[in-house]
């Protein structure tokens, strides 16, 4: 819709005029507002050096809203390569246009909306009509960023997130990729992520875990919660059952279960989780095990609060703090000649190896201190994560 061309100092189209009254009333388009407010504001318009003109000769939009077909043609080939269900448009305008609009709207009391906001809405509606996808202002699958300064664009494809639990059955792989360790070529992250990346045709992947276990610690029992994120995916409708079967059948020592699609906010949830954990520890003794003294130490440590200074083995990369942790229970399961198997349930964040060996006095009290002799952890497994208060 365009008005008849009128010559004058600065041209303004009916849409840009109506946008100056964008906060006046609801349920109207800016073209309708322009028609509604024109007669009562024509004198003010002309007194400030503006005349009504065609869209193409508008000093603010320069016919921008007549070119939506052109912008769609720019991006349509790339849109066709990506699977998405929801969409959002963002835009960048040159400062000259924004300043011209600001000066114009100031005449009428700064009660309007910006050309940027209207373009985002109108082009978003246009794309929804052309693609059949719905708008999502909060968490769209695809964000189209139009740079109107240079007639260019960028597509931001939201990551795909999948929640699950994993069991790590090996003692020689870390949870996440160790870029600085050339001798480590596998991780829980890569074993799951490479399959997921291939399925989604994404660019990269990241594993977000609810805590982590050491490289030499197995994660057994009900498994650790995780979310695998794949960035810039071309495919979203992937089979989680296929992902599970492929990872589990790979014989890489990692099993996953309980998969479901998730979102970014779920990452915050699992990273903030604090559940008790139960461990099975094989302890090495110097000489023959004193069964009576070991039982005494286990009983004394059960239900005890301990204080742990950041362990020596991680002190170079973690803050030097003293943490108070609760040891729920310690029980002796097996005793050999110079080894014993001990089960420990402890508060989240407890350093179990240091709880056993004392870490040169940095954990107080420790099993070694109460036993009265040096102890060494031969092997350690996480056997249960108490997520349901069990």
C-alpha positions as CSV (number, residue, x, y, z in Angstrom):
1,X,0.0,0.0,0.0
2,X,1.5,3.4,-1.0
3,X,0.2,6.9,-1.0
4,X,0.4,9.2,-4.1
5,X,3.8,10.8,-4.6
6,X,4.2,14.3,-3.2
7,X,7.3,16.3,-3.7
8,X,9.0,17.9,-0.6
9,X,12.0,18.1,1.5
10,X,12.0,14.6,3.0
11,X,9.7,11.9,2.0
12,X,8.0,9.6,4.5
13,X,5.9,6.6,3.5
14,X,2.6,5.7,5.2
15,X,4.1,2.7,7.0
16,X,7.0,4.6,8.6
17,X,4.6,7.4,9.5
18,X,2.3,4.9,11.2
19,X,5.2,3.3,13.0
20,X,5.8,6.5,14.9
21,X,2.4,5.8,16.6
22,X,3.3,2.1,17.3
23,X,2.4,2.3,21.0
24,X,-1.0,3.9,20.3
25,X,-3.6,1.3,20.5
26,X,-3.3,-2.4,19.7
27,X,-4.5,-4.7,16.9
28,X,-3.5,-2.4,14.1
29,X,-0.8,-2.6,11.5
30,X,1.5,0.3,11.0
31,X,-0.1,1.0,7.7
32,X,-3.5,1.2,9.4
33,X,-2.0,3.5,12.1
34,X,-0.6,5.7,9.4
35,X,-4.1,6.1,7.8
36,X,-5.7,6.6,11.2
37,X,-3.3,9.4,12.4
38,X,-2.6,11.1,9.1
39,X,-5.4,13.7,9.0
40,X,-4.8,15.0,12.6
41,X,-1.0,15.2,12.1
42,X,-0.5,16.3,8.5
43,X,0.2,19.9,9.4
44,X,2.9,18.8,12.0
45,X,4.4,16.5,9.4
46,X,4.7,19.3,6.8
47,X,5.9,21.9,9.4
48,X,8.8,19.7,10.1
49,X,9.8,19.3,6.5
50,X,8.2,15.9,5.7
51,X,5.8,15.0,3.0
52,X,4.0,11.7,2.3
53,X,5.7,9.8,-0.5
54,X,5.9,6.3,-2.0
55,X,7.5,3.4,-0.1
56,X,10.5,3.4,-2.6
57,X,11.3,7.0,-2.0
58,X,10.8,7.0,1.8
59,X,13.8,8.6,3.5
60,X,13.7,6.0,6.3
61,X,12.8,2.6,4.8
62,X,13.6,3.1,1.1
63,X,11.0,0.5,0.2
64,X,12.5,-2.1,2.5
65,X,9.2,-3.9,3.1
66,X,8.6,-4.3,-0.6
67,X,11.8,-6.5,-0.9
68,X,10.9,-9.4,1.4
69,X,10.9,-11.7,-1.7
70,X,14.4,-10.7,-2.5
71,X,15.6,-11.5,1.1
72,X,13.9,-14.8,1.0
73,X,15.6,-15.7,-2.3
74,X,18.9,-14.8,-0.7
75,X,18.6,-17.4,2.1
76,X,16.2,-20.0,0.6
77,X,19.0,-22.3,-0.6
78,X,20.6,-22.5,2.8
79,X,17.3,-22.9,4.6
80,X,16.6,-26.0,2.5
81,X,19.8,-27.6,3.8
82,X,18.7,-27.4,7.5
83,X,15.9,-29.2,9.4
84,X,14.1,-26.9,11.7
85,X,10.6,-26.5,13.2
86,X,10.7,-23.0,14.7
87,X,12.2,-19.8,13.5
88,X,13.1,-16.2,14.6
89,X,14.4,-13.2,12.6
90,X,17.0,-10.7,13.9
91,X,18.4,-7.7,11.9
92,X,21.1,-5.1,11.8
93,X,20.5,-1.6,10.3
94,X,22.9,1.2,9.4
95,X,23.1,4.0,11.9
96,X,22.0,6.5,9.3
97,X,18.6,4.8,9.0
98,X,18.2,4.5,12.8
99,X,19.1,8.1,13.4
100,X,16.7,9.3,10.7
101,X,13.9,7.3,12.3
102,X,14.7,8.5,15.8
103,X,14.6,12.2,14.6
104,X,11.3,11.6,12.8
105,X,9.6,9.8,15.8
106,X,10.8,12.5,18.2
107,X,8.4,14.9,16.5
108,X,5.5,12.8,17.6
109,X,6.6,12.1,21.2
110,X,8.7,9.0,20.7
111,X,5.6,6.7,20.9
112,X,6.6,4.4,18.1
113,X,8.3,1.1,17.5
114,X,11.6,0.7,15.6
115,X,12.0,-0.2,12.0
116,X,14.2,-3.1,13.2
117,X,11.4,-4.5,15.3
118,X,8.9,-4.2,12.5
119,X,11.2,-5.8,10.0
120,X,11.9,-8.7,12.3
121,X,8.2,-9.3,12.8
122,X,7.2,-8.9,9.2
123,X,10.0,-10.9,7.7
124,X,9.4,-13.5,10.4
125,X,5.8,-13.8,9.4
126,X,6.8,-14.0,5.8
127,X,9.2,-16.8,6.4
128,X,6.6,-18.7,8.5
129,X,4.2,-18.5,5.6
130,X,6.8,-19.6,3.0
131,X,8.4,-22.4,5.1
132,X,5.4,-23.6,7.2
133,X,7.5,-23.2,10.3
134,X,6.3,-21.3,13.4
135,X,7.9,-18.4,15.2
136,X,9.5,-18.9,18.6
137,X,10.7,-15.9,20.4
138,X,12.3,-17.8,23.3
139,X,14.3,-20.8,21.9
140,X,14.0,-21.1,18.1
141,X,15.6,-23.9,16.2
142,X,16.9,-21.4,13.6
143,X,17.6,-17.7,13.9
144,X,18.0,-15.7,10.7
145,X,20.1,-12.7,11.2
146,X,19.7,-10.2,8.3
147,X,22.3,-7.5,7.9
148,X,20.5,-4.8,5.9
149,X,23.6,-2.7,5.7
150,X,25.2,-5.1,3.2
151,X,22.3,-7.3,2.1
152,X,23.9,-10.2,3.8
153,X,22.8,-12.8,6.3
154,X,23.8,-15.4,8.9
155,X,21.9,-18.5,10.1
156,X,22.3,-19.5,13.7
157,X,21.2,-23.1,14.1
158,X,20.5,-23.9,17.7
159,X,22.2,-26.9,19.2
160,X,20.5,-30.3,19.7
161,X,20.6,-31.6,23.3
162,X,20.0,-35.2,24.5
163,X,19.8,-36.2,28.1
164,X,20.8,-39.7,29.3
165,X,22.9,-41.7,31.8
166,X,26.2,-43.4,31.0
167,X,28.1,-46.3,32.5
168,X,31.9,-46.3,32.0
169,X,33.2,-49.8,32.2
170,X,36.9,-49.0,31.6
171,X,39.6,-47.5,33.7
172,X,41.6,-45.9,31.0
173,X,39.3,-43.2,29.5
174,X,38.4,-39.7,30.7
175,X,34.9,-38.3,30.7
176,X,35.7,-35.6,28.2
177,X,38.2,-35.0,25.4
178,X,41.7,-34.2,26.7
179,X,43.1,-32.0,24.0
180,X,46.5,-31.7,25.7
181,X,46.9,-35.5,26.0
182,X,48.0,-36.9,22.7
183,X,48.1,-40.5,24.1
184,X,44.4,-40.5,24.9
185,X,42.3,-40.9,21.8
186,X,39.0,-41.9,23.4
187,X,36.6,-40.5,26.0
188,X,33.0,-40.9,27.1
189,X,32.4,-37.6,25.3
190,X,33.9,-38.8,22.0
191,X,32.4,-42.3,22.1
192,X,28.9,-40.8,22.4
193,X,29.6,-37.5,20.5
194,X,31.0,-38.9,17.3
195,X,27.9,-41.1,16.7
196,X,25.6,-38.2,17.6
197,X,27.5,-35.8,15.4
198,X,27.2,-38.1,12.4
199,X,23.5,-38.6,13.0
200,X,22.7,-34.8,13.2
201,X,25.4,-33.8,10.6
202,X,26.5,-31.2,13.2
203,X,29.7,-29.2,13.5
204,X,30.9,-30.2,17.0
205,X,29.7,-31.8,20.2
206,X,30.1,-31.3,24.0
207,X,29.3,-33.6,26.9
208,X,27.9,-31.9,30.0
209,X,28.1,-34.3,33.0
210,X,26.6,-34.3,36.5
211,X,30.0,-34.3,38.0
212,X,32.8,-36.6,36.8
213,X,34.9,-39.6,37.8
214,X,38.7,-39.9,37.4
215,X,40.1,-41.6,34.4
216,X,40.9,-44.8,36.3
217,X,37.5,-44.9,38.0
218,X,34.6,-47.0,36.6
219,X,31.1,-45.6,36.6
220,X,28.7,-48.5,37.2
221,X,25.3,-49.1,38.7
222,X,22.6,-46.7,37.6
223,X,25.0,-44.5,35.6
224,X,25.9,-40.8,35.7
225,X,23.6,-38.2,34.2
226,X,24.8,-36.4,31.1
227,X,23.7,-34.2,28.3
228,X,25.3,-34.4,24.9
229,X,25.1,-31.3,22.8
230,X,25.6,-31.1,19.1
231,X,26.3,-27.7,17.6
232,X,24.9,-26.4,14.2
233,X,23.0,-29.6,13.4
234,X,21.5,-30.1,9.9
235,X,19.2,-32.8,11.2
236,X,17.1,-32.8,14.4
237,X,14.7,-35.7,13.9
238,X,17.1,-38.4,14.9
239,X,16.4,-41.8,16.5
240,X,17.6,-41.9,20.1
241,X,17.1,-45.6,20.1
242,X,19.6,-45.8,17.2
243,X,22.0,-43.6,19.1
244,X,21.8,-45.9,22.1
245,X,22.1,-49.1,20.2
246,X,25.1,-47.8,18.2
247,X,27.0,-46.6,21.2
248,X,26.3,-49.7,23.3
249,X,27.1,-52.1,20.5
250,X,30.4,-50.3,19.8
251,X,32.3,-52.3,22.4
252,X,34.1,-49.2,23.6
253,X,33.4,-49.7,27.3
254,X,30.6,-47.0,27.5
255,X,26.9,-47.8,27.7
256,X,24.1,-45.2,27.6
257,X,20.4,-45.4,28.6
258,X,17.3,-43.3,29.4
259,X,17.8,-41.0,26.4
260,X,15.4,-38.1,25.7
261,X,15.6,-34.8,24.0
262,X,16.6,-31.9,26.3
263,X,17.4,-28.2,26.1
264,X,20.0,-25.8,27.3
265,X,18.3,-25.1,30.7
266,X,18.6,-28.9,31.5
267,X,22.4,-28.5,31.3
268,X,22.2,-26.1,34.3
269,X,20.0,-28.5,36.1
270,X,22.3,-31.6,35.9
271,X,25.5,-29.6,36.6
272,X,23.9,-28.2,39.8
273,X,22.7,-31.6,41.0
274,X,24.2,-32.9,44.3
275,X,23.5,-36.5,45.0
276,X,25.1,-38.9,47.5
277,X,27.2,-41.5,45.8
278,X,28.2,-45.1,46.8
279,X,31.7,-46.4,46.0
280,X,33.4,-49.7,46.1
281,X,37.1,-49.3,46.9
282,X,39.8,-52.0,46.8
283,X,42.4,-50.9,49.4
284,X,46.0,-52.1,49.5
285,X,47.7,-52.5,53.0
286,X,51.3,-52.6,54.0
287,X,51.6,-56.1,55.4
288,X,48.7,-58.2,56.6
289,X,45.3,-56.6,57.1
290,X,44.4,-56.0,60.8
291,X,40.7,-56.9,60.4
292,X,39.7,-55.7,63.9
293,X,41.4,-52.3,63.4
294,X,39.9,-51.9,59.9
295,X,36.4,-52.5,61.2
296,X,37.0,-50.0,64.0
297,X,38.2,-47.4,61.5
298,X,35.1,-48.0,59.3
299,X,32.7,-47.6,62.2
300,X,34.4,-44.4,63.4
301,X,34.3,-42.9,60.0
302,X,30.6,-43.7,59.4
303,X,28.3,-40.8,59.9
304,X,31.3,-38.5,60.4
305,X,31.9,-35.0,59.0
306,X,35.3,-34.7,57.5
307,X,37.4,-31.7,56.2
308,X,39.2,-32.0,52.9
309,X,41.7,-29.5,51.7
310,X,42.0,-29.5,47.8
311,X,44.0,-32.7,47.1
312,X,47.6,-32.4,46.1
313,X,46.9,-34.3,42.8
314,X,44.6,-31.5,41.5
315,X,46.0,-28.5,43.5
316,X,47.6,-27.0,40.4
317,X,44.3,-26.6,38.6
318,X,41.8,-26.0,41.4
319,X,41.4,-23.4,44.1
320,X,43.0,-24.3,47.4
321,X,40.0,-24.7,49.7
322,X,38.9,-26.7,52.7
323,X,35.5,-28.4,52.2
324,X,33.3,-30.0,54.8
325,X,31.8,-33.3,53.7
326,X,29.6,-35.8,55.3
327,X,30.5,-39.5,55.2
328,X,27.2,-41.4,55.4
329,X,28.5,-44.9,55.9
330,X,31.6,-47.1,55.6
331,X,31.4,-50.9,55.6
332,X,33.9,-53.7,55.0
333,X,32.8,-56.1,52.4
334,X,35.8,-58.4,51.9
335,X,39.2,-58.9,53.6
336,X,42.2,-60.6,52.0
337,X,45.7,-61.0,53.2
338,X,46.9,-57.5,52.2
339,X,43.8,-56.0,50.6
340,X,40.2,-55.3,51.5
341,X,37.1,-54.2,49.7
342,X,35.3,-51.3,51.3
343,X,31.9,-49.7,50.4
344,X,31.5,-46.0,51.1
345,X,28.5,-43.7,50.8
346,X,29.4,-40.1,50.9
347,X,28.1,-36.6,50.1
348,X,28.5,-35.3,46.6
349,X,32.0,-33.8,46.0
350,X,33.9,-36.0,48.4
351,X,37.4,-37.0,47.3
352,X,37.2,-40.7,48.0
353,X,40.9,-41.6,47.3
354,X,41.9,-38.9,49.8
355,X,39.3,-40.1,52.2
356,X,41.1,-43.4,52.2
357,X,44.8,-42.4,52.1
358,X,44.6,-39.1,54.0
359,X,46.5,-37.1,51.4
360,X,49.4,-36.3,53.7
361,X,47.0,-35.0,56.3
362,X,44.9,-32.8,54.0
363,X,41.8,-35.0,54.7
364,X,40.9,-35.1,58.4
365,X,40.0,-37.6,59.6
366,X,40.7,-40.3,57.0
367,X,40.5,-44.1,57.0
368,X,44.3,-44.4,57.1
369,X,44.5,-42.1,60.1
370,X,41.8,-44.1,62.0
371,X,43.3,-47.4,60.9
372,X,46.7,-46.3,62.1
373,X,48.7,-47.2,59.0
374,X,49.3,-46.2,55.3
375,X,46.6,-47.2,52.9
376,X,46.6,-47.2,49.1
377,X,43.6,-47.2,46.7
378,X,44.1,-50.1,44.2
379,X,40.8,-49.6,42.4
380,X,37.7,-47.4,42.8
381,X,34.2,-47.8,41.3
382,X,31.1,-45.6,41.6
383,X,28.4,-48.2,42.1
384,X,25.4,-46.1,42.7
385,X,24.2,-42.4,42.5
386,X,21.4,-41.8,44.9
387,X,19.2,-39.5,42.8
388,X,15.9,-40.4,44.3
389,X,16.8,-40.1,48.0
390,X,17.4,-43.9,48.2
